[in-house]
């Protein structure tokens, strides 16, 4: 784990030099008992206790075409909400070479 935490610090340092000052949040490992730990999360789910039932939405077919994420959340304490929507963008080039 120590190597992983060192690698994350190195990655953070590399990125922080490539972006404008103060545009990245500081990162530090959390502690679990006497050990450094890494907290993880994702943008797809929110804890059910933090939202009302009216905020829960189904995954878009383009995000979860096989229903895997939807099935993974059934019967758990997590849900997918409109705030969890993740948008994807694609760079395309038209016949004239113009990027869009």
PyMOL commands that set and color helices and strands:
alter all, ss='L'
color gray80, all
select helices_A, chain A and resi 2-18+48-50+53-55+68-73+82-84
alter helices_A, ss='H'
color red, helices_A
select strands_A, chain A and resi 30-32+35-37+46-47+78-79
alter strands_A, ss='S'
color yellow, strands_A
deselect
rebuild
show_as cartoon
